Amino acid sequence: MKKNMTFHKRKIWVVLLCCILMMTGLIGRLVYLMCFRSDYYYKKAKELHEREREIKAARGEILDAKGKVLASNRTVCTISVIHSQIKEPEKVIALLSEKLKIDEAEVRKRVEKISSIEIVKTNVEKSTGDEIRECSLAGVKVDEDYKRYYPCGSLASKVIGFTGGDNQGIIGLEVKYEEILRGQPGKILTTTDARGVEIDKLGETREKPIEGKSLMISLDVNIQEFAQQSALKVMEEKQAERVSILLMNPQNGEIYACVNVPEFDLNDPFTLNTGVDTSAMTDQQKQDALNQMWRNQCVNDTYEPGSTFKIFTSSAALLTGTSKLTDQYYCPGYKIVEDRRIRCHKAGGHGSEDFTKALENSCNPALMEMGLRMGVDRFYQCFSDYGLLSLTGIDIPGEAGTIMHKLDNIGEVELATMTFGQSFQITPVQLAVMASSVVNGGRRITPHFGVAVQDQEGKILKEFSYPVKKGIVTEKVSEQMREILEKVVAEGSGKKAYLEGYRIGGKTATSQTLPRSAHKYISSFLGFAPANDPQVLAVCIVHDPQGIYYGGTVCAPVVRTIFENILPYLGIEKTF
């Protein structure tokens, strides 16, 4: 009996000790939570009784080279409903349906949906939002927001790009520089009871949004406007499919203008600029049409450059030493390569001519001879060394790459046609960069729009720098090519680009699109000024002009008119 009592006492003590240990642990845990983790759990508890609504941050502006605003913001409203707070649902439905021009059934669906908060419509004009707010209906929330606004409408639309309903960039510079422009959203926090109803007395807490930084670009509105007008004029006169014009500084790659007409309205980017009725289109057909409308042909599309590419062939021939300025050529109007008879644009031929005269005449047989002397391997190596197999690195999304034969697939016939810019494709911006390397002393620059980042006060926060590759051609070859291309304008096929008082260099081109049987042509001209020290380079491309389609007749006068107006504007004075 005594033994049993001792055993039970021992058990009681063990249980008691366990209870003490448990209580000590619980008290310790309670002290830890109340003293050391109180802030964390207070925050969590508060979050359970807070409703959060986002405040969009104003995007940073996009400014041209002179500080003119190209992309800004307008105040709009977001209309939402909170189901638990609505006291007069029918009035709410009627009001929102009327003011927002939304079908009553659609509004009812959102009003009756049991959720913490339901967005009815975004990007509502501020005046409409103010009218809804003045009605003071319980459960209806009107929050001010921002919508992107483009003061210049369609100007440089395919460069600037636009934003979607969420205020994020979709194409162009808007998406390329999204991280700089977008800013940081704010919050509206309101306290609710257990049923999710806001407690009036406690009001609301706001976390202010942080506005995005502004982007300064090299594009100049005045130059862009004139270039765009010139493009529209030649497009109308020649009843062309489209026209592209690119103006850039060949010394540093800054782009002054990039035109791709027809452009589209940045403030209404989802309406086709063709005037075509879209009601019969499927969603996919409409989207394909929009994607085509938004394409920047200078960057996103390739084409056969034609005779403007002779700038490459002739400079590469001089660089490799396979041809000299004193070389003589004979053009009977064609050249036989293997089993192919490849014609010159002049049926009767140019007869005897030297290196310079061959470029002035834009003579295909002479250029073919230069290429054949180089041979496939050296030609292809120069093609690669000039950077033509790589992207230019331009700060526009979706840059297209060169379409080129594989080395093993290039025979003498392919080589011959490549010498005058056929049987491969590059982008207009790639052509401009290649030509810049040839005339600027041999530096391959990076074409770009982005120049600097600014804060809201206009203070420069960051200046962009871009890669430069030296030694593409020698200074001697560059000087020789500048002199030759100046003669092309003064005495050769580019005469219609001649501008009195200015030294202009350039090269014309007329290429046939695929399939050749369609008899459609691309007219183009590449020019630069001053010829002895190039400060601006222009590329003009007209797709499918009607009637006379030669580049020297169609495009050279366009560049001449542009240079006549922008050279004084850029501070480039006449030299004679």
C-alpha positions in Angstrom: 0.0 0.0 0.0 2.8 2.4 1.0 4.6 1.4 -2.2 1.6 2.3 -4.3 1.2 5.7 -2.6 4.9 6.5 -3.4 4.4 5.6 -7.0 1.3 7.8 -7.4 3.1 10.8 -5.7 5.9 10.4 -8.2 3.4 10.4 -11.1 1.7 13.5 -9.8 5.0 15.3 -9.6 5.9 14.3 -13.1 2.6 15.6 -14.4 2.9 18.8 -12.4 6.4 19.3 -13.7 5.2 18.8 -17.3 2.4 21.3 -16.7 4.8 23.9 -15.3 7.1 23.4 -18.3 4.2 23.8 -20.6 2.9 26.9 -18.9 6.4 28.4 -18.9 6.7 27.7 -22.6 3.3 29.3 -23.3 4.1 32.3 -21.2 7.5 32.7 -22.9 5.9 32.4 -26.3 3.3 35.0 -25.3 5.9 37.4 -24.1 7.9 36.9 -27.3 4.9 37.6 -29.5 3.7 40.6 -27.5 7.1 42.2 -26.9 9.3 41.2 -29.8 6.8 40.5 -32.7 4.1 42.9 -31.9 4.9 45.2 -34.8 4.7 42.3 -37.3 1.4 41.0 -36.0 -0.1 44.5 -35.7 0.7 45.0 -39.3 -0.9 41.6 -40.2 -4.0 42.4 -38.2 -4.3 45.8 -39.8 -4.0 44.3 -43.3 -7.0 42.0 -42.5 -9.1 45.1 -42.0 -7.6 47.2 -44.9 -8.8 47.4 -48.4 -6.1 48.4 -51.0 -6.6 50.3 -54.2 -3.7 51.1 -56.5 -2.8 54.7 -57.6 -1.1 54.7 -61.0 2.1 56.7 -61.2 2.4 59.3 -63.9 4.8 58.1 -66.6 7.8 60.2 -67.3 7.7 62.5 -70.4 9.4 61.9 -73.7 11.2 65.0 -74.9 12.7 65.8 -78.2 16.3 67.2 -78.7 15.0 70.8 -78.0 12.9 69.8 -75.0 9.5 69.7 -76.7 7.1 67.2 -75.1 6.3 64.3 -77.4 4.6 62.1 -74.7 2.9 63.4 -71.6 0.0 62.5 -69.3 -3.7 63.4 -68.9 -5.7 63.0 -65.7 -8.4 60.4 -66.0 -10.5 58.3 -63.5 -11.0 54.7 -62.6 -14.6 53.9 -61.5 -15.0 51.0 -59.1 -17.8 49.5 -56.9 -17.6 47.9 -53.4 -20.4 45.4 -53.1 -20.6 45.4 -49.3 -21.1 49.2 -49.2 -23.7 49.6 -51.9 -27.1 50.7 -50.4 -29.0 51.6 -53.6 -27.9 49.1 -56.2 -30.5 50.2 -58.8 -29.4 53.8 -58.7 -25.8 52.8 -58.9 -26.5 50.6 -62.0 -28.5 53.3 -63.7 -25.9 56.1 -63.0 -22.9 54.1 -64.2 -24.7 52.8 -67.2 -25.6 56.3 -68.3 -22.4 58.1 -67.5 -20.0 55.4 -68.7 -22.0 54.4 -71.8 -21.9 50.8 -70.7 -24.7 48.2 -71.2 -26.9 48.0 -68.1 -26.5 44.2 -67.9 -22.7 44.5 -67.9 -22.8 47.1 -65.1 -25.3 45.0 -63.1 -22.9 42.0 -63.3 -20.2 44.0 -61.7 -22.3 45.7 -59.1 -23.9 42.4 -57.9 -20.6 40.5 -57.9 -19.5 39.7 -54.3 -15.9 40.9 -54.1 -13.8 43.3 -52.1 -13.7 45.8 -55.0 -14.7 45.6 -58.7 -13.4 47.9 -61.4 -16.2 49.0 -63.7 -14.1 51.2 -66.2 -10.7 52.7 -66.5 -9.4 55.8 -68.4 -12.7 57.7 -67.8 -12.5 61.4 -68.6 -12.0 63.5 -65.5 -15.2 65.5 -66.2 -17.3 62.3 -66.2 -15.5 61.0 -63.1 -16.3 64.3 -61.3 -20.0 64.0 -62.3 -20.2 60.5 -60.8 -18.4 61.6 -57.6 -20.9 64.4 -57.1 -23.8 62.0 -56.9 -22.3 60.6 -53.7 -23.7 57.1 -54.0 -22.5 54.7 -51.3 -20.1 51.9 -52.7 -19.0 53.9 -55.8 -15.4 54.8 -55.8 -13.8 57.4 -58.2 -10.0 57.3 -58.2 -7.9 59.8 -60.3 -5.5 58.1 -62.7 -3.3 59.0 -65.6 -3.6 58.3 -69.3 -0.8 58.8 -71.9 -1.3 61.7 -74.2 0.7 62.5 -77.3 0.6 66.3 -78.2 2.0 65.8 -81.8 -0.6 63.1 -82.8 0.9 60.9 -85.5 4.3 62.5 -85.6 7.0 59.8 -85.3 4.3 57.3 -84.2 6.3 54.2 -85.0 9.3 55.5 -83.1 7.6 56.8 -79.9 5.1 54.0 -79.6 2.2 54.0 -77.1 0.9 52.5 -73.9 -1.9 50.2 -73.1 -4.8 50.4 -70.6 -2.4 49.5 -67.8 -0.2 52.4 -68.8 2.7 50.1 -69.8 4.5 50.6 -73.1 3.5 48.4 -76.0 5.8 49.4 -78.9 8.6 51.8 -79.7 10.5 53.9 -77.1 7.6 53.5 -74.7 8.4 49.8 -74.2 12.2 50.1 -74.7 12.5 52.6 -71.9 9.7 51.2 -69.7 11.8 50.9 -66.5 12.7 54.6 -66.8 9.3 56.0 -67.7 6.9 53.9 -65.7 7.4 55.2 -62.1 6.2 53.4 -59.0 2.4 53.1 -58.2 0.9 54.3 -55.0 -1.9 52.9 -52.8 -5.1 54.0 -51.1 -5.7 52.1 -47.9 -9.1 52.2 -46.2 -10.0 50.4 -42.9 -13.0 48.1 -42.8 -15.0 46.1 -40.2 -15.4 42.3 -40.2 -18.0 42.6 -42.9 -15.7 44.5 -45.3 -17.6 47.8 -44.8 -15.3 50.9 -44.6 -15.2 52.6 -41.2 -16.0 56.3 -42.0 -14.3 57.8 -39.0 -11.0 56.3 -39.7 -10.8 57.7 -43.2 -8.1 56.5 -45.6 -4.3 56.3 -45.8 -2.5 57.1 -49.0 1.0 56.0 -50.2 1.9 58.5 -52.9 3.0 57.2 -56.2 6.5 58.1 -57.5 6.4 59.7 -60.9 8.6 58.2 -63.7 11.7 59.8 -65.0 11.7 61.7 -68.3 13.5 60.5 -71.4 15.3 63.0 -73.7 15.8 61.7 -77.3 17.8 62.9 -80.3 14.8 63.2 -82.6 14.0 66.8 -83.5 10.4 67.7 -84.0 11.1 70.4 -86.6 13.3 68.0 -88.7 10.8 65.1 -88.2 7.8 67.3 -89.3 9.6 68.5 -92.5 10.8 65.0 -93.3 7.3 63.6 -92.7 5.7 66.2 -95.0 8.3 65.4 -97.7 7.5 61.7 -97.4 3.7 62.3 -97.7 4.2 64.6 -100.7 6.3 62.1 -102.7 4.0 59.2 -101.6 1.0 61.1 -103.0 2.8 62.3 -106.2 4.1 58.8 -107.0 1.0 56.9 -105.6 3.5 54.8 -103.7 2.7 52.1 -101.2 4.8 53.6 -98.4 7.8 55.9 -97.9 10.6 55.7 -95.3 13.1 58.5 -94.5 15.9 58.3 -92.0 18.1 61.2 -90.9 21.0 60.7 -88.6 24.4 62.0 -87.5 27.0 59.7 -89.1 29.5 60.7 -86.5 27.7 59.6 -83.3 24.6 57.7 -84.4 22.0 60.2 -83.1 18.8 60.0 -85.2 17.2 63.3 -86.0 14.2 61.9 -87.8 12.7 58.5 -88.6 9.6 58.6 -90.9 7.5 55.7 -92.0 4.4 56.9 -93.8 1.6 56.3 -93.5 1.9 56.9 -89.7 -0.9 56.4 -87.2 -2.6 58.4 -84.5 -0.8 57.8 -81.2 -3.9 58.9 -79.3 -6.0 56.4 -81.1 -3.6 53.6 -81.9 -6.2 50.8 -82.3 -7.9 52.4 -85.3 -6.5 51.4 -88.6 -5.0 54.2 -90.7 -6.2 52.6 -93.9 -9.8 53.6 -93.6 -10.8 50.0 -94.1 -14.1 48.8 -92.5 -13.0 46.3 -89.8 -16.5 45.1 -88.9 -16.2 42.1 -91.2 -12.7 41.2 -89.9 -12.1 38.5 -87.3 -10.2 39.5 -84.2 -7.1 37.8 -85.5 -7.3 39.7 -88.9 -7.8 43.0 -87.2 -4.8 42.3 -84.9 -2.6 41.4 -87.8 -3.6 44.6 -89.6 -2.8 46.6 -86.5 0.6 44.9 -86.1 1.4 45.7 -89.7 0.4 49.4 -89.1 2.6 49.7 -86.1 5.7 48.3 -87.8 8.7 50.6 -88.1 9.9 49.8 -91.6 13.3 51.4 -91.1 14.1 49.0 -88.3 11.6 46.0 -88.4 11.6 45.3 -92.2 14.4 44.2 -94.6 14.7 44.9 -98.3 17.2 44.6 -101.2 19.1 47.8 -101.0 20.1 47.9 -104.7 22.8 50.2 -105.9 23.2 52.1 -102.6 25.0 49.0 -101.5 27.7 49.7 -104.1 29.1 52.0 -101.4 30.1 48.8 -99.6 31.4 46.9 -102.6 33.6 49.7 -103.9 35.0 50.6 -100.4 35.7 46.9 -99.7 37.5 46.6 -103.1 39.7 49.5 -102.2 40.2 48.2 -98.6 41.3 44.7 -99.7 43.6 46.2 -102.4 41.9 44.1 -105.1 40.9 47.3 -107.0 42.4 50.8 -107.3 41.2 54.2 -108.4 43.2 53.9 -111.6 41.6 50.6 -112.7 39.8 50.6 -116.0 36.5 48.8 -116.8 34.6 48.2 -119.9 30.8 47.9 -119.9 29.0 46.6 -123.0 25.7 46.7 -121.2 26.0 43.3 -119.5 28.4 40.8 -118.0 28.5 37.1 -118.4 29.0 35.2 -115.1 29.2 31.5 -115.4 26.2 30.7 -117.6 24.3 33.9 -116.7 24.0 37.2 -118.7 23.6 39.9 -116.0 22.5 43.2 -117.5 23.5 46.8 -116.7 20.7 49.3 -116.2 22.0 51.0 -119.4 21.3 48.6 -122.2 23.9 50.1 -124.6 26.5 50.0 -121.9 28.8 52.7 -120.5 31.9 51.7 -122.5 35.3 52.4 -121.0 35.3 53.9 -117.5 37.6 54.2 -114.5 36.8 53.3 -110.9 35.3 56.7 -110.1 33.3 56.9 -113.3 31.9 53.4 -112.6 30.4 54.7 -109.4 29.1 57.9 -111.0 27.4 55.7 -113.7 26.2 53.2 -111.1 27.5 50.6 -113.6 26.6 47.0 -112.6 29.3 45.2 -114.7 32.1 47.3 -113.2 30.9 46.6 -109.7 30.5 42.9 -110.5 34.2 42.9 -111.7 35.2 44.5 -108.4 33.4 41.8 -106.4 34.7 38.9 -108.5 38.3 40.2 -108.0 37.7 40.1 -104.3 36.3 36.6 -104.5 33.6 35.0 -102.3 35.7 34.5 -99.2 37.0 38.1 -99.0 33.7 39.6 -99.9 31.9 37.6 -97.2 34.6 38.4 -94.7 34.2 42.2 -95.4 30.4 41.8 -95.2 30.9 40.4 -91.7 33.7 42.9 -90.7 31.5 45.8 -91.6 28.9 44.5 -89.1 26.3 43.6 -91.7 25.7 40.1 -90.2 25.0 41.6 -86.8 22.2 43.9 -85.5 23.0 47.6 -85.2 21.8 47.7 -81.6 19.3 50.5 -82.2 17.1 51.2 -79.2 13.8 50.3 -80.9 12.4 46.8 -80.1 12.2 44.2 -82.9 15.2 45.1 -85.0 15.3 42.7 -88.0 18.5 40.9 -88.9 20.2 40.6 -92.3 18.9 37.9 -94.6 22.0 36.5 -96.3 23.2 33.4 -98.1 25.4 30.9 -96.1 29.0 31.1 -97.2 28.9 27.6 -98.7 25.9 28.6 -100.9 27.5 31.6 -102.5 28.8 31.0 -106.1 30.0 33.5 -108.6 26.5 34.3 -109.8 25.3 35.0 -106.2 28.4 37.1 -105.6 27.9 39.1 -108.8 24.3 40.0 -107.9 25.3 40.9 -104.3 27.8 43.4 -105.5 25.0 45.7 -106.6 22.7 45.0 -103.7 20.5 42.1 -104.8 19.9 38.5 -103.6 20.2 39.5 -99.9 18.3 41.8 -97.6 19.1 44.4 -94.9 17.2 47.0 -93.0 17.4 50.8 -93.9 19.0 51.5 -90.6 21.7 48.9 -91.3 22.4 50.5 -94.6 22.7 53.9 -92.9 25.1 52.6 -90.3 27.3 50.8 -93.0 27.5 54.0 -95.1 28.3 56.0 -92.0 31.3 53.8 -91.3 32.5 54.3 -94.8 32.3 58.1 -94.8 33.2 58.9 -91.1 36.7 57.6 -91.1 35.9 53.9 -90.4 33.9 53.9 -87.2 30.8 51.7 -86.8 28.5 53.8 -84.6 25.4 52.6 -82.8 22.2 54.3 -84.1 20.0 55.5 -81.3 17.3 57.9 -80.0 17.9 57.8 -76.2 20.2 60.6 -75.1 19.6 61.2 -71.4 17.3 60.7 -68.4 15.9 63.7 -66.5 14.0 64.2 -63.3 10.8 66.2 -63.0 12.8 69.4 -62.5 14.8 68.9 -65.7 18.0 67.8 -63.9 20.1 65.3 -65.9 20.3 62.1 -64.0 22.0 59.9 -66.6 23.5 60.4 -70.1 23.6 57.3 -72.4 26.7 56.1 -74.1 26.8 53.6 -77.0 29.4 51.3 -78.4 31.7 52.4 -81.3 33.8 50.0 -83.3 36.9 51.5 -85.0 38.8 50.3 -88.1 35.9 49.3 -90.4 37.8 51.0 -93.2 41.0 53.1 -93.2 40.9 56.9 -93.1 42.4 56.8 -96.7 39.6 54.6 -98.1 37.1 56.8 -96.2 38.5 60.0 -97.8 38.5 58.4 -101.3 34.9 57.2 -100.9 33.7 60.7 -99.8 35.3 62.2 -102.9 33.8 59.6 -105.2 30.3 59.9 -103.7 30.5 63.7 -104.0 31.2 63.3 -107.7 28.2 60.9 -108.0 26.0 63.9 -106.9 27.9 66.6 -108.8 28.4 64.7 -112.1 26.7 61.3 -111.9 23.4 59.5 -111.3 22.7 61.6 -108.1 22.6 65.0 -109.9 19.1 65.8 -108.7 20.4 65.8 -105.1 22.9 68.6 -105.9 22.4 71.7 -103.8 24.2 74.9 -104.7 26.6 76.1 -102.0 26.8 72.7 -100.3 29.1 69.7 -100.8 26.7 66.7 -101.1 27.7 63.1 -101.4 25.4 60.2 -102.2 24.3 57.2 -104.1 21.1 56.3 -106.0 19.4 52.9 -106.2 16.5 51.2 -108.0 15.8 47.6 -107.0 13.1 45.2 -108.1 11.1 43.5 -105.4 10.4 39.7 -105.3 8.9 38.1 -107.3 10.6 39.9 -110.2 7.6 39.0 -112.4 5.5 41.5 -110.4 7.5 44.4 -111.9 7.4 46.3 -108.6 10.3 48.6 -107.7 11.9 50.2 -104.7 13.5 53.6 -105.4 16.0 55.0 -102.9 18.8 57.5 -102.3 21.4 57.8 -99.6 23.0 61.2 -99.2 25.3 63.0 -96.7 26.5 66.5 -96.1 29.0 68.2 -96.0 30.8 65.6 -98.2 34.2 66.5 -96.8 33.0 66.2 -93.1 29.6 64.5 -92.9 27.3 65.8 -90.2 24.0 64.5 -91.4 23.2 61.4 -93.4 19.8 60.7 -95.1 18.1 57.6 -96.5 15.0 57.9 -98.5 13.1 54.8 -99.7 9.9 54.8 -101.8 8.1 51.5 -102.2 6.3 50.8 -105.5 6.3 54.2 -107.1 4.0 54.5 -110.1 5.4 55.8 -113.4 9.1 56.7 -113.4 10.7 54.7 -110.6 14.4 55.4 -110.7 16.0 56.4 -107.4 17.8 59.4 -108.9 14.6 60.8 -110.3 12.2 59.9 -107.4 14.3 60.0 -104.2 17.3 62.3 -104.8 15.1 65.4 -105.1 13.4 64.6 -101.8 16.7 64.4 -100.0 17.8 67.6 -101.8 14.7 69.5 -100.5 15.2 68.1 -97.0 18.9 69.2 -97.0 18.0 72.6 -98.3 15.8 73.2 -95.2 17.6 71.4 -92.4 21.3 72.1 -93.2 21.0 75.8 -92.2 18.8 74.7 -89.2 21.7 72.4 -88.0 24.2 75.3 -88.4 25.9 73.8 -91.5 26.9 76.8 -93.7 27.4 77.0 -97.4 31.0 76.6 -98.5 30.7 78.1 -102.0 
